[in-house]
């Protein structure tokens, strides 16, 4: 990599840090666990864990269906392997 490429990357990082620091911070409350947090205006959850929990709650049937299908595939494969051993 050339020297100017490295400088361009460093300048881009510095600009990104500057604009990130200028974002408006607000205090909020997590919609899943109720814990207070500070973040940007669009943030709804205090952590990835709560965001994952909210996704699972919103898509409960889809998630359960995928789990059931995976379970059936595993059971089907295990059943076929046991039949082959007999």
N, C-alpha and C positions, 0 to 999 in steps of 0.2 A: 504494500500500500504506500502511496506517496505521502509526503508530508502535508500537502494541502488537503488531501482527503481526510486525514486525521483531524486537522483543524476544523474542517467543515462539520465533521461529526461532533466535535466538542462544542462548537458554536450552536449546533442544533440542540444538543443536550441542555446547554445553558439556557437557550430560549424556551425550551419545554419546561424547565424548572421554574423560570420566571413566570410563564403564563399559568402554570399549575398553582403557584403561590398567590396569584391574583384572583383565583376562583373564589366566589362568595361562599363562605362557610356558614352553616346554620346548625343549630342544635335541634336534634330530633329524638324521637322515641321509636325503637324497633317495633314494627308491626307484628312480629312473631312473639318475642319474649318480653317486650316492654322495657328493655334496658335503654337508658339514655345514651346518645352518642353524638359526636360532632362530625359533620360531613358536608358534601356539596348538596345543592338544593334537590337533586334528583334521587338521592340515596334514601332507601326505605328500610334497610336492614343493618344491624350492627356488625354482622360478620357473614362470611361465606356459609357458615353452618346454618344460620337462620335463613339465608336466601335459599339454600338447598331444601330446608324444611318447608318453606313456603311453596317452592316448586312442587314438592311431593304432595302437599295439601291440595294445590290447584289442579294437579294432574294425577290424582290418586288412582282413578280407574285405569288410566294408561300405564302407570308404573306397575300396578298390580298385574295387569294383563301381560306385560313384558316379563315379569317375574314368573308368572304361571307358565308362559310359553317356554322360558329357559328351563324351568323345573321339569316340564314334560319332555323336553328334548334330552335333558340329562337322564331322566328315568328311562326313556325309550332307548337311549344308547346303552345304558347299564343293562337293561333287559336283553338287548340283542347280544351284548358281550357275554352275559351269563348263559344264554342259550347256546352260544358258540362253544362254551367250555364244556357243555354236557356231552 
